[in-house]
Amino acid sequence: MALVEKKRLIDELCPPLDHLLCTQLFDEFVSAERRFIQRDWEPAELDGGQFCEILARIFYHADSGTLSQYKDFDACCGYIENEQTKHKLNRRDAIHVVRVLRTVYKFRSQRGAVHISPSYLPNHMDAKLVIECVRWAMNETLRLFWRGDREAVAKAIRELLQFDVPAVGVYDDVPLVQRTDLKSDEEILVLMHYAGEEGMSRTEVGKAARCAPSTVTNTLQRLVAPDCRQLVILKNGNYRLTDLGSKRIREQLSSKLLVE
């Protein structure tokens, strides 16, 4: 139901990757995404650095065969960059990832995100650079190490590019939008964003949306109407967001993905 289930992603990566490191990686990824959505720029940069440290250890493990959950960031990257060492990973792929990680790690340090200076103010552009690099590195990790179906990993990568949805909680397997200030169309769009590419059936929307059944029906009809087209009905009868619906989420409703 949700955009991406962390347990499923980890299960597809472990083995060959270490379960603890992968769990830490996804925790840092979700934390960085959530901070960015909340416009909390400084922690977004700090989380990005921690993400890089963990991912460097993951690539060191995959490239060397030696597991170290505490190895220094520079030591991990240095091993991968060393041309004289016998490597297990594809050189081009590994070097691309290391260069991105070093860019993020050095950038956040030189900007003052580690040692806050009187002249440093965290800002949106810095945080955006960090989060986009983190997203790319996360997606590249999935591409390289995913053991399952290739279309499944492509779907996971597409969904990881979407916003996290802190406002949606799950209780007894039923999603709940934990805000009381949304109009019916906004609540349903938030639910659809949470549902990802699989979407939701009319029955699932009816259970999750705190609206009268007639309101749910009318709202769904309005959102799929030719003059709106923010939802589309899939072959299996589920509703899901269109690009227009995603655009509305990004441009008008991103602040409403948060818990007040």
N, C-alpha and C positions, 0 to 999 in steps of 0.2 A: 504493500500500500504506500509506504513512505517513499520519498525520492530515492534514497539509498539506505539500505540496511547495513550498518557497520559490521555486524557479525558475519553476514553473507560475504561481504568484501574480504574480510580477514580470512575466512575459511577458504576462499579461492586463492589466497596468496601464501598460506601457511600449511604445509611447507610449499616451496623451499625457504621462504623467509621465516624469521623468528617471530613467534606469536606475540611475545611481550613487546618487541620493538614495533611491530605492526599496530598493535593496540595503542601504544603511545603515539605513533604517527597519526592515526586517525583521530585521536583525542585532540592533538595539537591542530590538526587541519580544521576540525569542527570548531574549535575555540577561536582560531584565527578568522574563520568565516563569520562566526557569530559576532565577534568584536567589530569586524568591518561593517557588517550590516547595522550595528548599533552606533556606528560613527564614533567609535572609541579608538581613535587613531593610534595612540601610543601603545596600548597593549597589543594591537594588531601587528605592529612592528616587532614587539618582543616575542609574541607567539611565533612569528615567522622565523625568527632566529632559532628558537627551540625546535621547530619543525625541521629546519636544516640540519641541526645536530643529529637528530634521530635518523633522518633519511641518509645522512652520510654514513652512519653506523650500519644501516641496512645494506647499502651498496658495498661497503667494505666487507661485510660478511659474505655477500653474494659473490664478490670478486676474489676474495682470498680464501674463503672456506673457513675462516676463523671467526667465531662469534665473540663479540665484546660489546656488552651493553653500556659500557662507560668510556669507550675509547674517545680520545680527543678529536674534535672536528678536523683540525688541520692534519692530524696523523691519518685519519680515514681518507681524506681527499688526496693527501700526498701519496698514499699507497696506490690509489687508482691512477693518479697522474704519472707515476713512475714508469717510464718506458722499459726499464731493465727488469721489471718484475713480471713473473708469469701470471697472467690474468685469466679469469674464467668468463668474464663478461665481454660482450662486444665492445671494442675500444671506442668506437665513435659514439655509441649510445651512452656509455658510462661517462665519457669526457663531457658530453653535452650537459648531462645532469650536474656533474661536479661544477662546471663553469657557472651554471645558474645558481647553485647553492652558494658558491663563493661570492657571487655578485650580491645576493641578498645579505649574506653574513657580513660582508665588508661594508655594504651600504648602510645597514642599520647601525653599525658601530661608528662609522664616520659621521653619520647624521646626529649622533649623540643619544640614540635610543637606549644605549647601554648605560652610559654615564651622563645623565641629564645635565646640560650646561645652561647657564642663564640665557644664552642666545638661541637655545633650541626650543621650538614649538612643534609638536607633532601635527602633521597636516594630512589632508585627504590625498594629495598626489603621492606623497611618500608611501602612505599606507596602501594605496592602490597599486603602486609598483610592486610592493612586497607581496600583496595578496595574489596578484596575477602570476608572479613567479612561483608562488606556493602552489597555485592551482595547476600550472603547467607541470611542475615536478611531480605532483600527486598523480596526475593523469598519465604521465610518462611511466611512472612506477607501475601503474595498473597495466599499461600496454606491454611492458617488458616481462612482468612476472605472473600475469593472470593465467591460471591453469585451465580454465573452463572455456566455454563457447565464446568465439571471437565477437559474435554479435552481442552477446551479453556484456562483454567488457566495453564494447562501443557504446552501448546503452548506459552503462554505469558512468562512463566518462562524460557523456552528454549531460547526465543528471547531476554530476558533481559540479558542473559549470553553473548550475542554478543556485539561487540563494538557499541558505538554511532557513527553517521556519520555526523559530523559537515560540511563536504564539500558539502553535498546535501541539497539544499533548495527546497521549493515547491512554485511554482508561477502558479496561475490559475489552481490549482490541478495537475500540471505536475511537477515531480521532475526534478531538474537541478543540474548537477555536476558543482560546482562553482570553477573549476580549468581548466586551459587551457594547462597544461603540461602533460596530460595523453594520452597514446596510446589508440586506440579503444578498445582493449581487457581489459585494465585497467579500462577505463570508464564504460564499461558494467559490469564488475565484481563489481565495487563500487555500481552501481545501483542495481545489484542483491543482494548485501549484505544489502542495504537499504530496499529492498523489503521484506526481511524475508522469512518465509516458504511458503507464498502464491506465491512468485515469480512475474514475469511480463510476459504479453503476447508479442508476436512479435510486435504488434501494439503499445503497451505501451513503449517498448524499442525504437522503431523507433521515437516516439514523444520525449522521454527523452534524448536519446543519440544525441549529436551534431556531427553526422557522416552521410555520404552519405548512402542512403538505401542499396546500394550494399555492402558497408563496414560493415554495421550492420549485414546483412545476412551472409556474409562470416565469420565475427568474431564469430557469434553465432554457425555456423557450426563447426568452429575450436575448440571452447570451449567445445562442446559436443562430439567431435570426440573421438574414442576409445583410441587414444594415448595422450589425454588431460584429458577429463572427469571432467572438473572443473564446468560444468553446466550439468543439466539433464532436460529432457522435461517431465513434469507431464502429467497425464491423460487428464487434461483439456487444454493441449496445452501450458501452461505457462512454462517459463524457471525459474529454481532456482539453487542456489549454491549447489554443492555437498560438502562433507567433504574436498575433495582435493581443491575445490575452496576457502573454508573458510580457509584452511591451507595457501594458497597463500596470502589471505588477511592479515592474522595474521603475517606471516613471511616476506612478501615482500612489502605489500601495506599499512600497518597500518599508516605510515606517510602521505600517500596520501588521507586518510580519513579526513584530516584537511583542513581548508581554509587557503591558504597562505596569 
